[in-house]
Amino acid sequence: MTPLSPVAPPERVARQLGPDPRPDGIDGIDEPTGIAGMVGALDRRVDGWFEPLRGSPVFDTVATVVTGLGDHGLMWAVATAWRARQTGPERARAVRALAIAGVESTLVNAGLKAVVGRSRPDRSSLGVSASGIPVRRPKSSSFPSGHTLAAFCAATVMSRRGDAKGNAVLFTGASLVGVSRLHLRAHYASDVVGGAAVGVVVGLVGRRLL
């Protein structure tokens, strides 16, 4: 499946980017103003940045693999094994970090989703090529991005003072998870940014429990 053509009909563009960006929507309902309007405009703009990349087998496969690694904390189990490669106190600390990050991110994510109840982006016209790798499509609230929240929570808890290279690896991995969710249109940009921010805060709390 190929990316959206520059001459695609307006109706298809509207379906892909969400609510009609014109002052008066196609349903006759005014577009939200104020902060809600700004957030909606940002979400549509960021989604548009990814549209030329969708349909590329390389980008689509990478996004699918990364988002799959973020499922159920698989990426962070691998990170724990990497952190625990040496015996001693640091091995026990790495295991505790994974447990704390897992419990915290799960509880906070579930609570926020229950309160916010935001609808997921419309993926009916998503132009992503088939990679053969299954992607779980949850129907829970879109805000926050649970994958991103868990990724940044785990990266924060597992980070260590004085280990710039190791920390860079952790937060690069967390960032790639968030980007993959945008590429696959599983979340809006504001969901991912919110998930990252909440994840860091929750992770800092978790570090005090180590």
C-alpha positions, 0 to 999 in steps of 0.5 A, spaced: 500 500 500 502 506 498 503 513 502 497 518 501 498 522 494 499 529 494 492 529 490 488 525 494 481 528 495 480 532 501 475 527 504 481 522 504 485 527 507 480 529 512 479 521 514 486 521 515 488 527 519 482 527 524 477 532 525 476 537 519 481 543 520 476 548 517 472 553 522 466 549 520 467 542 520 463 537 515 458 535 520 456 543 522 460 543 528 465 548 530 472 546 531 474 546 538 478 553 540 483 554 545 487 549 548 483 543 545 484 547 538 491 547 539 492 540 541 488 538 535 492 542 530 498 539 533 496 532 533 494 533 525 500 536 523 505 531 526 501 526 523 502 529 517 509 529 518 509 521 518 504 520 512 510 520 507 513 515 510 508 510 511 507 505 505 515 504 505 517 497 507 523 499 511 519 504 515 513 500 516 517 494 518 521 498 523 515 501 526 512 494 527 518 491 530 519 497 535 512 497 537 512 489 538 518 490 543 514 495 547 508 490 548 508 487 555 515 490 557 519 485 552 524 491 551 525 492 558 526 485 560 532 485 555 534 492 558 534 488 565 538 482 562 543 487 559 543 491 566 544 485 570 549 482 566 554 483 572 553 479 578 553 483 585 548 489 587 547 491 581 544 485 578 539 485 584 537 493 583 536 491 575 531 486 577 527 491 582 527 496 577 524 492 572 519 490 577 517 497 580 517 500 573 512 495 571 507 495 577 507 503 577 506 504 569 501 499 569 497 502 575 498 509 572 496 508 565 490 504 567 488 510 572 489 515 567 486 511 561 479 510 565 479 517 567 480 521 560 477 516 555 479 519 549 478 515 542 483 512 538 485 515 531 482 513 525 486 508 522 481 506 517 485 509 511 492 508 514 497 506 508 502 501 512 505 496 508 504 489 511 510 486 514 508 479 516 509 481 524 502 482 528 501 488 531 496 488 537 490 493 536 488 495 543 481 499 544 482 502 550 483 510 551 488 513 547 491 518 552 496 516 555 500 512 550 501 506 555 507 503 550 510 510 551 509 511 558 512 504 560 518 505 556 520 512 559 518 509 566 522 503 565 528 508 562 528 513 568 528 507 573 533 503 570 538 509 568 544 510 573 548 517 574 554 517 571 552 512 565 551 517 560 552 512 554 547 507 558 542 512 559 542 514 552 541 507 549 535 507 554 532 513 552 533 512 545 529 506 545 524 509 549 523 515 544 523 510 538 517 506 542 513 513 542 515 514 534 513 507 532 506 509 535 505 515 531 507 512 525 502 506 526 497 511 528 496 508 534 496 514 538 496 522 537 502 526 538 499 529 545 498 522 547 505 520 546 508 526 549 503 526 555 505 518 556 513 520 556 512 526 561 508 521 566 513 516 565 519 520 567 515 523 573 513 516 575 520 513 574 523 518 578 518 516 584 520 509 582 527 510 583 526 513 590 524 506 591 530 502 589 
